[in-house]
């Protein structure tokens, strides 16, 4: 998908501390785009699950919608997620795949 350069930036997330955003440079778009988010869950978020206070849980989230938008040429994320998504889009299109360029 054309993302070879990656950088990390400290961030604020209400459920994790410390937190970090992950950006990748898209050659196709000519700009940095967010491709992930991460952090360590705050202890008070884990207590309702019955976990002891000394347990640390890492949170990782990949922004798969952004590379999908690049691959399929979507300019608005609401075309992929939300109440206005056309279900016919899902029914008529194949599974999203990122083929290995070495296989071409």
PATORZA-527846 format. One record per residue: x, y negated, z negated of N, C-alpha, C, O, CB in turn; residue number from 1. Coordinates in steps of 0.2 Angstrom, whole numbers, plus 5000, padded with zeros to 4 digits. Glycine has a CB too. Layout:
% PATORZA-527846
[site [X Y Z] [X Y Z] [X Y Z] [X Y Z] [X Y Z] NUM]
...
END
This chain:
% PATORZA-527846
[site [5004 5006 5000] [5000 5000 5000] [5004 4994 5000] [5002 4988 5000] [4995 5000 4994] 1]
[site [5011 4994 5001] [5015 4989 5001] [5017 4985 4995] [5019 4979 4995] [5012 4984 5005] 2]
[site [5017 4989 4989] [5019 4986 4983] [5025 4989 4981] [5025 4995 4978] [5013 4986 4977] 3]
[site [5031 4985 4981] [5037 4988 4979] [5040 4984 4974] [5044 4987 4970] [5042 4988 4985] 4]
[site [5039 4978 4973] [5041 4974 4967] [5036 4974 4962] [5030 4973 4963] [5043 4967 4969] 5]
[site [5038 4975 4956] [5034 4975 4950] [5037 4971 4944] [5043 4970 4943] [5033 4982 4947] 6]
[site [5032 4967 4941] [5035 4963 4935] [5029 4963 4930] [5024 4965 4931] [5036 4955 4937] 7]
[site [5032 4962 4924] [5028 4963 4918] [5027 4956 4914] [5032 4952 4914] [5031 4968 4913] 8]
[site [5021 4955 4911] [5020 4948 4908] [5016 4950 4901] [5011 4953 4901] [5016 4943 4913] 9]
[site [5019 4947 4896] [5015 4947 4890] [5008 4944 4891] [5007 4939 4895] [5018 4943 4884] 10]
[site [5003 4947 4887] [4996 4945 4888] [4992 4945 4882] [4994 4948 4877] [4993 4949 4894] 11]
[site [4986 4943 4882] [4982 4943 4876] [4976 4948 4878] [4973 4947 4883] [4979 4936 4874] 12]
[site [4975 4953 4874] [4969 4957 4875] [4966 4958 4868] [4969 4959 4863] [4970 4964 4878] 13]
[site [4959 4957 4867] [4956 4958 4861] [4957 4964 4857] [4956 4964 4851] [4949 4956 4861] 14]
[site [4958 4970 4861] [4958 4976 4857] [4965 4979 4856] [4966 4984 4853] [4955 4981 4862] 15]
[site [4970 4976 4860] [4977 4978 4859] [4982 4973 4857] [4981 4967 4859] [4980 4981 4866] 16]
[site [4987 4974 4854] [4992 4970 4852] [4999 4973 4850] [4999 4978 4845] [4990 4965 4846] 17]
[site [5004 4972 4853] [5005 4968 4859] [5002 4970 4865] [5000 4976 4866] [5013 4967 4860] 18]
[site [5001 4966 4870] [4998 4968 4876] [5002 4965 4882] [5007 4961 4881] [4991 4965 4877] 19]
[site [5001 4968 4888] [5006 4967 4894] [5002 4968 4900] [4998 4973 4901] [5012 4971 4894] 20]
[site [5002 4963 4905] [5000 4964 4911] [5005 4966 4916] [5011 4964 4915] [4996 4957 4914] 21]
[site [5003 4970 4921] [5008 4973 4926] [5006 4970 4933] [5000 4970 4935] [5008 4980 4926] 22]
[site [5011 4967 4936] [5009 4964 4943] [5014 4967 4948] [5019 4969 4947] [5010 4956 4943] 23]
[site [5011 4967 4954] [5015 4970 4960] [5014 4965 4965] [5009 4962 4966] [5012 4977 4962] 24]
[site [5020 4964 4969] [5020 4960 4975] [5017 4963 4981] [5020 4968 4983] [5027 4957 4976] 25]
[site [5012 4961 4984] [5009 4964 4990] [5012 4960 4996] [5011 4954 4997] [5001 4963 4990] 26]
[site [5016 4964 5000] [5018 4961 5006] [5013 4959 5011] [5013 4954 5014] [5023 4966 5010] 27]
[site [5007 4963 5011] [5002 4962 5015] [4998 4956 5014] [4996 4952 5018] [4997 4968 5015] 28]
[site [4997 4954 5007] [4994 4948 5005] [4999 4942 5004] [4997 4936 5004] [4990 4949 4999] 29]
[site [5005 4944 5003] [5010 4939 5002] [5010 4935 4995] [5012 4930 4995] [5010 4934 5007] 30]
[site [5008 4939 4990] [5007 4936 4984] [5007 4942 4978] [5006 4948 4980] [5001 4932 4983] 31]
[site [5008 4940 4972] [5008 4944 4966] [5001 4946 4965] [4996 4941 4964] [5012 4941 4960] 32]
[site [4999 4952 4963] [4992 4954 4961] [4993 4958 4955] [4998 4962 4954] [4988 4958 4967] 33]
[site [4988 4958 4951] [4988 4962 4945] [4986 4969 4946] [4981 4970 4950] [4982 4959 4939] 34]
[site [4990 4974 4944] [4989 4981 4946] [4988 4985 4939] [4987 4991 4940] [4995 4983 4950] 35]
[site [4989 4982 4934] [4988 4986 4927] [4988 4981 4921] [4990 4976 4921] [4993 4991 4927] 36]
[site [4986 4985 4916] [4986 4981 4909] [4988 4987 4904] [4986 4993 4905] [4979 4978 4908] 37]
[site [4991 4985 4899] [4993 4990 4894] [4994 4986 4887] [4994 4980 4886] [4999 4993 4896] 38]
[site [4994 4990 4882] [4995 4988 4875] [4995 4993 4870] [4994 4999 4872] [4990 4982 4873] 39]
[site [4995 4992 4864] [4995 4996 4858] [4988 4994 4854] [4987 4989 4852] [5001 4996 4853] 40]
[site [4984 4999 4854] [4977 4998 4851] [4978 4995 4844] [4982 4997 4840] [4973 5004 4850] 41]
[site [4974 4990 4842] [4975 4987 4835] [4972 4992 4830] [4967 4995 4832] [4971 4980 4835] 42]
[site [4975 4992 4824] [4973 4998 4819] [4965 4997 4818] [4962 5002 4817] [4977 4997 4813] 43]
[site [4962 4991 4817] [4955 4991 4816] [4951 4993 4821] [4945 4995 4820] [4953 4983 4814] 44]
[site [4953 4994 4827] [4949 4997 4833] [4949 5005 4832] [4945 5008 4834] [4952 4995 4839] 45]
[site [4954 5008 4829] [4955 5015 4828] [4951 5018 4822] [4949 5023 4822] [4962 5017 4828] 46]
[site [4950 5013 4817] [4947 5016 4810] [4940 5019 4811] [4939 5024 4808] [4947 5010 4805] 47]
[site [4936 5016 4815] [4929 5019 4816] [4929 5025 4819] [4924 5029 4819] [4925 5014 4820] 48]
[site [4935 5027 4822] [4936 5034 4825] [4938 5039 4820] [4939 5045 4822] [4940 5034 4831] 49]
[site [4939 5037 4814] [4942 5041 4809] [4949 5042 4809] [4952 5047 4806] [4938 5048 4809] 50]
[site [4953 5038 4813] [4960 5039 4813] [4964 5036 4808] [4961 5031 4805] [4963 5037 4820] 51]
[site [4969 5039 4805] [4973 5036 4799] [4976 5029 4802] [4977 5028 4807] [4978 5040 4796] 52]
[site [4977 5024 4797] [4980 5018 4798] [4987 5018 4801] [4989 5014 4805] [4980 5014 4792] 53]
[site [4990 5023 4800] [4997 5024 4802] [4998 5027 4809] [5003 5028 4812] [5001 5028 4798] 54]
[site [4992 5028 4813] [4992 5031 4819] [4992 5026 4824] [4989 5021 4824] [4986 5036 4821] 55]
[site [4997 5026 4829] [4997 5021 4835] [4995 5024 4841] [4997 5030 4843] [5005 5018 4835] 56]
[site [4991 5021 4845] [4988 5023 4851] [4990 5018 4857] [4988 5012 4856] [4980 5025 4851] 57]
[site [4993 5021 4862] [4994 5017 4868] [4988 5016 4873] [4985 5021 4874] [5001 5019 4871] 58]
[site [4987 5010 4875] [4982 5009 4880] [4985 5008 4887] [4989 5003 4887] [4977 5004 4878] 59]
[site [4983 5011 4892] [4985 5010 4899] [4979 5009 4904] [4975 5013 4903] [4990 5015 4902] 60]
[site [4979 5004 4908] [4974 5004 4913] [4977 5002 4919] [4980 4997 4920] [4969 4999 4910] 61]
[site [4975 5005 4924] [4977 5004 4931] [4972 5000 4935] [4966 5002 4934] [4980 5010 4935] 62]
[site [4973 4995 4938] [4968 4991 4942] [4968 4994 4949] [4970 4991 4954] [4970 4983 4942] 63]
[site [4965 5000 4949] [4964 5003 4956] [4960 5000 4961] [4961 5001 4967] [4962 5010 4955] 64]
[site [4956 4995 4958] [4951 4992 4963] [4955 4987 4967] [4953 4986 4973] [4946 4988 4959] 65]
[site [4961 4984 4965] [4965 4979 4969] [4968 4982 4975] [4968 4980 4980] [4970 4976 4964] 66]
[site [4972 4988 4974] [4975 4991 4979] [4969 4994 4984] [4970 4994 4990] [4979 4997 4977] 67]
[site [4963 4996 4982] [4958 4998 4986] [4956 4992 4990] [4954 4993 4996] [4952 5001 4982] 68]
[site [4955 4986 4987] [4953 4980 4991] [4958 4979 4996] [4956 4977 5002] [4952 4974 4986] 69]
[site [4964 4980 4995] [4969 4978 5000] [4969 4983 5006] [4969 4981 5012] [4976 4978 4997] 70]
[site [4968 4990 5004] [4968 4995 5009] [4962 4994 5014] [4963 4995 5020] [4968 5002 5006] 71]
[site [4956 4993 5011] [4950 4992 5015] [4948 4985 5017] [4943 4984 5020] [4945 4996 5011] 72]
[site [4952 4980 5015] [4951 4973 5018] [4945 4970 5014] [4942 4965 5017] [4949 4974 5025] 73]
[site [4944 4971 5008] [4939 4968 5004] [4942 4961 5001] [4947 4962 4998] [4936 4972 4999] 74]
[site [4938 4956 5002] [4940 4950 4999] [4937 4948 4992] [4939 4944 4988] [4939 4944 5003] 75]
[site [4932 4952 4990] [4928 4950 4984] [4927 4957 4980] [4924 4962 4983] [4921 4947 4986] 76]
[site [4929 4957 4974] [4929 4963 4970] [4921 4965 4969] [4920 4971 4968] [4932 4962 4963] 77]
[site [4917 4960 4969] [4910 4962 4968] [4907 4966 4974] [4902 4969 4974] [4906 4955 4968] 78]
[site [4911 4967 4980] [4909 4971 4985] [4910 4979 4983] [4908 4983 4986] [4912 4970 4991] 79]
[site [4914 4980 4978] [4916 4986 4976] [4912 4988 4969] [4911 4994 4968] [4923 4987 4975] 80]
[site [4911 4983 4965] [4908 4985 4958] [4903 4980 4957] [4903 4974 4959] [4914 4984 4953] 81]
[site [4898 4982 4953] [4892 4978 4951] [4886 4979 4954] [4885 4984 4958] [4894 4971 4952] 82]
[site [4881 4975 4952] [4874 4977 4954] [4873 4976 4962] [4868 4978 4964] [4869 4973 4950] 83]
[site [4877 4972 4965] [4876 4971 4972] [4879 4975 4977] [4879 4974 4983] [4878 4964 4974] 84]
[site [4882 4981 4974] [4886 4985 4978] [4881 4989 4982] [4876 4992 4980] [4890 4990 4974] 85]
[site [4882 4990 4989] [4877 4994 4993] [4879 5001 4993] [4885 5003 4994] [4878 4991 5001] 86]
[site [4875 5005 4990] [4876 5012 4990] [4877 5016 4996] [4881 5021 4996] [4870 5016 4986] 87]
[site [4875 5013 5002] [4876 5016 5008] [4884 5016 5010] [4887 5020 5013] [4873 5012 5014] 88]
[site [4887 5011 5007] [4895 5010 5007] [4898 5017 5005] [4903 5019 5008] [4897 5004 5004] 89]
[site [4896 5019 4999] [4898 5025 4996] [4896 5031 4999] [4901 5036 5000] [4896 5025 4988] 90]
[site [4890 5031 5002] [4888 5037 5005] [4891 5038 5012] [4892 5044 5014] [4880 5037 5006] 91]
[site [4893 5033 5015] [4896 5033 5022] [4903 5034 5023] [4906 5035 5028] [4893 5028 5026] 92]
[site [4907 5032 5018] [4914 5032 5018] [4917 5038 5015] [4915 5040 5010] [4916 5025 5015] 93]
[site [4923 5040 5017] [4927 5045 5014] [4930 5043 5007] [4930 5037 5006] [4932 5048 5019] 94]
[site [4932 5048 5004] [4936 5046 4997] [4942 5042 4999] [4945 5042 5004] [4938 5053 4994] 95]
[site [4943 5037 4994] [4949 5032 4995] [4955 5036 4994] [4956 5039 4989] [4948 5026 4990] 96]
[site [4960 5036 4999] [4966 5039 4999] [4972 5035 5001] [4971 5030 5005] [4966 5045 5004] 97]
[site [4977 5035 4997] [4983 5031 4999] [4988 5037 5001] [4992 5040 4997] [4986 5027 4993] 98]
[site [4988 5037 5008] [4993 5042 5011] [5000 5041 5010] [5002 5035 5009] [4991 5043 5018] 99]
[site [5004 5046 5009] [5011 5045 5009] [5014 5043 5015] [5013 5046 5020] [5015 5051 5006] 100]
[site [5017 5037 5016] [5020 5034 5022] [5025 5039 5025] [5026 5039 5031] [5023 5028 5021] 101]
[site [5028 5043 5021] [5033 5048 5024] [5029 5054 5028] [5033 5057 5032] [5037 5051 5018] 102]
[site [5023 5055 5027] [5019 5060 5030] [5017 5058 5037] [5015 5062 5041] [5013 5062 5026] 103]
[site [5018 5051 5039] [5016 5049 5046] [5021 5051 5051] [5020 5049 5057] [5015 5042 5046] 104]
END
